[in-house]
């Protein structure tokens, strides 16, 4: 283990030097050794991606190193700050060398030969470096696309081609990080939630949860050819698990998105529909009847108004069975628990059922 940590320290120094004028002294043999070092760490990442103790030890060493360098006044190299970064350290090294004008001509040409060795030439991991660089570019493009047009207004998220593209990119990225480490999808989603426009991100999440699985063996074959091992619907399970596990995100999801879109998602995912219904009933219980105004109002400024609550229940009740039947059964049960009144103004569930009946 100590030998592995020492290898990690040495490569961290190499990666930091790759952005400096020091590479002027690098010969092709130096570039070759650096790439071999990076390939070795990529192998370590694949081998121990699900080994919690080794992963934590490596991440501690990386964090300690950047902390020490920061105290010394030098600039840390944030690109290699966690275990996940080891999975593409050869890509990071190559991109830095390509962008460094101080790299000598001979070393630059050698690097190009490694990136484009010809058809069918693969490394010890059975992978071509230019292919991994292409994937890194796609990952960056996916993040940029999630940022792109963050304020876009479109009520029909399910049919919006931009949202559908963003959703597919998100699911593919979740698959990639999931193959690297078990906690990868949740960590990525939490990071995106903190960095992106929240309304935009929630729309992408909804679009991803509505993506259909491949409808034919040929489509499934294409999915495998692109490197995928799961259908979009199965990959969406990680997304749904994260969403249901984050109560703050789930509340924002159910409060911010349009009623019709939430009905579509609820009809596709029973687990989410149950949480959505629980939130709606909780919001309903926070309202009280104002006798003077003859309205159901909330005591808190953040309370969901009657109009919104009715709109969301109305959309759910217009859904096909079994979702519609489940919602009506739940409302009837709440009405019974409140005393099963038939007179308006005594129970919000009575009034909702009356309003829904008159609007049917």
N, C-alpha and C positions, 0 to 999 in steps of 0.2 A: 504493500500500500504506500509506503514511504517513497519507493522508487517511482510509482505512478504520480504522486504529488510533486516530486522533483521534476518529472517530465512536463507536468502541467505548468510549473513555474517557469521553466526554460522556454516553453513555447509562448507563454504570455509575454515574455521579454521579446521574442522574435516578432510576435504580432504587433507589439507596440513600436518596435524599430521599423517595421515595414512602412510606416507613414512618415519617416524622417529621411533626411539626406544621407543617413548611414548606409542606405541600400546602394549607394554609389560604389561601395566596396564589395558588393555581393557578386560573386561569380555564378555561372550556371549551376555549378555543383552545390553552391550555397542555397540557391532557389530549390534545387531538387531535394536537398535534405530538409528544408523547411516544409515543402509539400508532403514529404514522407512523414514528417512529424505530425502534420495536420491530419493526414490520413489515419495515422495510428490513434489519435485522439477521437476521430470520428468512429473508429472501430470500438473504442472504449465506451463511447456514448451509446452505440447500438447494443453492446454486450451488457452494460449495466444500467440501461435506461429504467428498468423496473426494480433495481436493487436500491432500496431507500437509504441504507447506511452508507454505501459508497457514494451515491449521488449527493447526499448531504455533506459528506467529508470533502468532496471536490468543490462544492459550492462555498463551503466555509473557507477553503483555501483561496479561492478566487476573491471572495469578499474581503478577506484579510489583506490580500495583496493590494487591492485597489485602495483600501483604507490607509495602508502604510505609504503607498506612493502619493496619495493625496496629502498626507501629513508632511511628506518630504517636499511638497511644492510642485511635483510633476503632475502632468495631466494623466488621469487614468484612461484605460482603453475600455469603454463601456460595452463594446461589442462582444467581449468575452467575460461576461459578468455572472453567468449562471451555467448550470449543467446543460441546459437546452442548447446553448450556443456552441457547445462542443460538436454537435451534430452537423454544423456547417462551418467549422473553423477553416477548412481548406478553401471554401468559397470566400470567406472574409479576407483571408490572406491574399488570394488571387486578385480580388477586386481592389484591395489596397495597393498591391504592387502595380497593377495595370494603371491606376490613377496617379502613381508617383513618378514625376518626370525625372527624378534623380536615378532611377534604375537604368543601368547600363544597357547598351544595345544588345549585347550578346545574351545577357540574362533575360531581357525583354523577349527576344526571339525564342529563347528556350521555353519561357512561360507560355507563349502562344502555341508552341508545339505541344505542350502538355494539355492545353485547353482544346486544341483541335488536332488530335493525333491521326485522324483519318477514320473511316467507317469501321465500326465493330471493335475498336480498341477500348478495353475497359481496365479499370484498376483492380486491386486485390479484392475490393468489396463488390466487384461485378457492376461497377457504375462508372460512367464517363463524367469527368469533372465539368465539361461544358453543359451536360444535362443538369447537374446539380446547381450550376450557376443560373441556368434558365429557370429552375424552380424557385431559386431565391428571388429572381426578378419578378416572377409571378406572385410570390408572397408579398413583396413590396407593393406591387401593382394592386393587389387585393386590398391592402390597407389603405392605399391612396384612393381607391375607388369607394371604399367605405366612408372616407372623408369627403369625397366629391359630392357636390350638390346636396350638402347636408340640410339645406333649408327647402328642399324641393317639396312642393305641395302636390299631392296626388291622392285622391280618395280611393282609387282603385289599385291598391298596392298589389293585389294578386295578379293583375294583368300588366303592371308597369314593367317594361323590359329592363330598365335600370335596376329596379329592386330585385327582380328575379336573378339578374346577373350577380348582384351583390350577395344575394342569398346563397347561390351556388358556390361562389368563391369562399364565403364564410364556412360552409359545410366542408369543402375540400380542405381548408386550413385546419379545421377541427380534426379532421381525419389524420392529417399529417402529424399534428402535435400529439394526438392520442396514440399513434404508433410509437412515438418517441418516449413518452412517459404517461403514466396513468392520470396524473393530475394536470396534464397539459391543457385539455379543453377548458376546464373550469378556470384555470389561470389566465388563459388567453381571453375568454369571454369577460372576466372581471376587469382585465386590463382595457379591453375595448369599451366597456361600459363607462370606465372612468375617463377615457380619452376622447371619445367621439360625441357628436351631438346625440343626446339621449333619444329624442323623438325619431331621428333618422335611424338609429341603431335598433330601436324597438320595431320599426317598420320592417327592417331587414330580417329581424328575428321572426316576425310574423310570416313574412314571405317564405323564409326557410322552412318553417313548420308546415307550410301549405304545399311545398314542392312534392310532386307525385314521384313514386318510384319508377324505374324504367319499366315500360309497358311491354317489352318484348325481349327475348333472349339476345337479339342483336344489340339492343341498347345496353343490356347488361355487359355484353362482350366489349362494347366500346368503353364502358366505364372501367373495366379491368385493364384495357389497353392504355388508358390514361393514368394508370397506377392506382386506381381505387379498388378497394376490396369490400366496400359496403355501398348499399344503395342510399340515395339522399334521405329516404325516410328512416333508415336505420341509423345513419349518421346524425339525423335530427334528434335521436334519443338522448345524446349527450347534451345537446342544446336544451331540450325540454327538461332534463334532469337539473341542469344548472338554473334554469329559469324558476322552476318550482322550489329549488333550494334557497333562492334569494328572495326573501319576502319583500324587501324594498323594491327590487326590480319588478317583481310580480305585481305589486300594487300600481307602480307606474305603468306597466304594460296594460293592465285592465282599466286604468283611469284615462290614459292618454290616447289610446288607439280608438278609432271609430267603432261604433256598436256593431255594424255589419261585418267588419273585418274580424272582430273578436268572436262573433257568432260562427264564422267560418272555421276559425282556429279551434274553438270549443267543440264544434261538430266533428273535427278530425281527431282531437285528442281528449278522451274522456277524463284523464287525470287533471288536465288543465281546466276542463269545464267545471269540475267539482270545486276547485279552488276559486274559480271565477264566481260561481254561484255563492260560495261562502262569503266572498268579499261583498257581493251585492246585498246579501241579507244583512251583513254587518252594517253596511252603509245605510240600509233601510231602517235599522233599529236606532240609528243616531238621529233620525228625524222625529219631530213631534208636531202635533196638530195645533195650529194657531187658530183659536176660535174666532177672533176678531177678523182675521184676514181670510179665514176659511181655506188655509193652505198648509201643506206639510213643509216645515222649514227646519233647518239645522241650527243648533246653538253655536257651533264652531264655524269659523270662516272657511275651513277646508272641507266642510261637509258637502257631500254630493247632493245637489238639488233634486227635488222631486222630478223635474222635467228630464234630467239625465238618467235618473234611475228608471223611470218609466220607459224611456227610449231604449235602454239596454235590455230590459225585460221584454219589451215588445219585439225587439229583433230576435231574441232567443225563442220567443213563442211562435215566431213565423218560420223557424227552422223545421226541417223534416224530422219525423221520429227517428230515434228515440229521444233526441235532445229536447224537443218541444214537450213531450210527455213528462220528462224528468223535471223540467222547470215548473210546469203547472202543478205537478205533484208536490214539489217543494213549497211552492207558494200556498197551496191548500193546507199543507202541514203547518206552516207558520201561522196561517190564519186560525187554525184550530187551537194551536198553542196559546194564541192571544185571547181566546175566548169564543172564537167562531162567530163573531158578530156579523150581522148583515147590514147594520146601519153605518153609513159613511161617517168618517171622522173619528172613529173609535180605534181602528186598527189600520195601519198602513197597508197590511196585506189584503185586507178586505177592499180597500180603495184601489189597490193595484189590480186585483182580480176584476173588479167592476170596470175599471178603465180599460183593461185589456179586452174584456168581453165586449165592450161598446165599440172598440176599435177594430174588432175582428171582421 
